């Protein structure tokens, strides 16, 4: 069973945030969420307990999920980032940008999300 690690879910679709929140809470994680990258940065600035961020790549506003990932790498380097996207080109873009290798294609299986979060938490 997972510990009480805190996961931040960032997605402009409230149904996705709610689904992931309920699923991960049911598997022992503390979960908070944000509708876009700016709110996620606010949460990351306030909450030192966040260990993993699951973020959509394409969101409204001036910051993408990749922008959020770069902010996390610069300001909270111990936080693991898992990108999710419905766009098949996301893997190539991720590799080209040398971002974290954690990328999950939408639609996804909830078990894949859980496995990715557990793996990220276990990383040093």
N, C-alpha and C positions, 0 to 999 in steps of 0.2 A: 504494500500500500504506500502511496506517495506521502511525503510529509506535508506540511502546511505551507509550501512554497507559494509565493504570490505570482500570478500570471496576469498580465495586462493584455486585453484583447482590443485591437484597434480596427474598426471596420465601420463604414458609413451605413451599412445595412443593419438595422436594429435586430432583425430576425436572426442574423448570423451571430451577433454579439450575445443575444439571449440564449441561443442554442448552445454555443460553446461555453458560456458561463455556467449554465445548468449542468452540462455534461462534465466539465472539469471539476466543479464543486462536488458533484456526486462521486468523483474519484479522489477527493481529499485535498484539492487545491483551493487556496484563497484566490478569488478572481475579481478584478475590477475591469472596467471597460471605458473606452473613449470612442466618440464618433469620427474623429479625425486626428491627424498627427499633432496639431497644435495642442489639443487637449491632452494627448498622450504625453507630450513633453511636460506639460503642467503636472501631470500625475507622477512622472518619473522624477521631477524636481522635488516634489513633496514626499514621495514614498520610497524610502531607501530599501524596503523589503522586496520590491519587484525584482524577480529573478529571470523571468522569461516574458518576451513581448511577441504576441502573434499579431501581425499586421497585414492588412490588405496592401497591395502595391498602389493601386489606382484609387484615389479618394478625392473628394471635393476639397477645395482650398488650395493654398499655395505650396503645400508640402505633400510630397508623395510618401509612400511607404519606404522607398529607397532613401529619401531625405531623412526620414525618421531613423532609419538604420544607421546612416552616417552620423546623425546627432548622438545616437546611443553609443556608437563606437568611440566617439570623441569625448563624451561626457559621463558615460556609465559603462565603461568597457567590460565589466563583469556580467552585464546583462546579455542574455542570449536572445537572438532575434530569429523568428520563424516567419517567413513571408508566405502569404497565400495570394493566389491570383487566378482569375478565370482565363487569362491570356496565355496561350501556349508559348509565346515568345519570351515569357518571363524568365525561363531558365537561361536562355542565351543572354538576355540583358543582365541578369544577375551575375553570370560568369564574366561578362565583359566589364562589369563595374567592380569586380573582385569583392563582392559583398559576401555575407555569410552563406554557406552552402545549404542552409535550411530553406527549402522552398516546396510548398505543397500546392498542387494544381486543384482548382475548384472545378467541378464539385469534388468533395473529398469524403472519405469515410471518417466518422468520428474516432474510430480506433487509430487511424493514422495520426490524427491530431494528438491524441493521448500518448501514443508511442513517441512522437516527436518532442512533446513537452517533457516527458520523462527522460528522454535522451539528453535534451538540452540541460535539464537540471543536474544530470549526472556528470556533465562535462566539467572539467576543472576551470 
